[in-house]
């Protein structure tokens, strides 16, 4: 999987006031930590970060941070946003090592939705999970996990244990005996009024024994 690259600068001013000034200057404060190394305060260009974040896989890929004269491999661990505007306030990156396992949330992609047996029969596709945490070495990190639902029928549910994951990748939840549902096909919703009308129509169309006897003249 191709790595993403971001250019970052070392941040020398700390504190709330410094962070506000940085954002006014179109920079986003960030930190880089992990692998038993010092925490490095960083700043990122806001426009470049925004463009990268439009990519769904931004949070599930190895990121190469170009920090002045050095390169650091990292993953995105947290994005802090403003509670009302959702504007990015701060970003946390965690260093990764080629020999150390990482845990990261990976998107789940449904495939063959249009040819799904249950959908073609009138069923409704319900997604119970949109991402799942995996554990693996950085070189084995998948960009997403595909889920083929072509043969799913109404009433059927796929669980984490049904997913096909790449070699070297494990689903964290299964390691803790949590086999969660991922996607299910439910029967189409029928309003209660329509059900009552169908029941009444069926009753009216089926003559009782007494009415049948009256019609025969007995």
N, C-alpha and C positions, 0 to 999 in steps of 0.2 A: 504494500500500500504506500502510495506517495505521501511524503511528509509535507506538512504546511510550514511556511516560514514566516516569521514576524521579526521586525527590527525593533529593538528596545534600547532605551537609554537608562543608565544608572541614575537613580533619583537621590539627590543629596539633601533636599529639604523634606522634613517630616512634619506630621501634625495635620490637623483639620484645615487650618488656614492655608497651609502650603498645598494641600490637595485641592482645595477650592480654586486657588489661583491657577493650578495646573489645568483643571478642567476648563476654566475660562480661556486658557491658551490652547484649547483643543487637544489636550493630552489627558490620558487616563492613567491614574496611579495603579501599580500592580506590585506583586511580590513573587519571588521565586524561592522555593524552599525544598528540602528533602535530601535524601541520600547522605545524611550526616554531614552536610556542608552548611556554611553560613547562609542565613536568609539574605537575599539581595533585593533591595527596593528598586523598582523599575518604573518607567513611564512608557506609554505606548501612544502612537498617533491615533486619535479617536476615529478618523475617517477610515484608516486602514483596518482597524479592529472591527468597525461596524461592517465593512465589506466582507471580512472573513467570517463574521458571525452569521451572515446570511446563508452560509453553507451549512446544511444540516449536520454534516460530519465534523464540524469544527470541534465539537466537544468530545469526539470519539476517535481522534487521530493524534499521532505523535507530532508535536510542534517543535520545530527548530527555532530557538530564540537566538537571534544574532545580537549579542550584547557587546557593543563596542568591538573589541578585538577577539572575542571568544564566541563559541557556539555552545548552546545548552539544549539538550533534548528534554522535553517536558510534555506534560498533559495538562489540560485545563481542569481545575478542580472546583472552582467556584467563581460565579459572577455576582457581584453585589449590585443591586439596582435601587433606584429611588422608588419608594413605596407607591407613589401616585403617578409618576410620569414614566416609570420603567427605564429611565435613562441609566446607562451603565456608570457606576460610581467607582468600582474597584474590581480588579481581576486577580485571582490566585492561580499560580502555576506550580506544579510539582515536578521536580526532576525525575527522570527515569534512567534506569541502568539496563544495559542489554542482558544482564544476568539476573535481574530481580523481577518477580511477578508484580503486575500492577492490577488494580481493580478499577474498572471504568464502566459507565453506562453506555450501552450501544443501542442504536435504533433498531426496531423490528420492522421489516418491510414485507407487506403482504403482496404475493404475486398470484396471478391468474384469478383475480377477483371477478372479472367479467365472465369467465367460464365456470365459476364455482357452481357445483351441482345444486347446492342448497339455495343459492341466490336465484338461479334460473327457475327453481321450483317456487319462487315467491318468498323465500326466507330473507332475513335481514342479518347482515354481517355486523357483529358487535365486537369491537376491539377492547379487550380487558387490560392489555398492556401495550404501550407504545415503545418502550425501551426496557432493557434488562442489563443488570450488572454482570460483567464477565471478569474472569481472572485468567491472566496469561502473561507470557513474556511480550515485551514491546514488539518484537518482530512478528508475532502471531496475531496481533490485534486486528480484528476485522472491522471494516468500515460500517457494516450493518449485517444483520442476520436475516436472510430471506425465509419466508414461510409460505410454502405452496399450499393454497387452500382449494385447489381445483376440485378435489374429490370430497370435500366436506359436505355433509348433508344436514338438513334441518334437525336441530336437537343435538348436534355434535359439538364437542368442545375440544380444542387442542390445548395441551398443557406444556409447561417448560420441558418436561421429559420427552415430549414428542418432537422437539426442535432438533434439526441437524446443524451442529456447530462445527467449525473447522478443527482440525487436529491441533492439540495444544491449548485449546480454549475450553474452560469449564464455566458453567453457570453458577454463580455464587449461591443463589437461593437453593439449588439442589444440594449443595454441600451442607445445607442446614435443614434438609428434609422439608423444604417448602416448595412443593410442586404446584405452582400457581397456574390458573387458567390464563391463556394468552388471547384466544379468539374463539367465539362461539357463533353458531348460526341459529337464530331464533325464528319461530314461526311468525308469520305476518300478524300484526295487531288487528284485531277485529273489535270495533266499538261495541259496548254492551247493547246499545239500541238495535244494532244490526243483528246481533245474536238472538235477541228477543223476537225480532221480526221473522227470522228464519225459523225459530221454534214455533211461532204462531202459524206461519204458513204451512209447516209440516203437519201441525195438528189439524188445520182446516182441510188439508188435502187428504187426510187419512180418516175415513168414515168410521164411526163407532159401530158396534154390533147392533145397538138399538136402532140407530138411524138407518142402518142397512135393512133391518127387519121391517121398519115402517115403509121404506121405499118399495119393498117387495109386496107390501099389502098384507103381511102376516099379522 
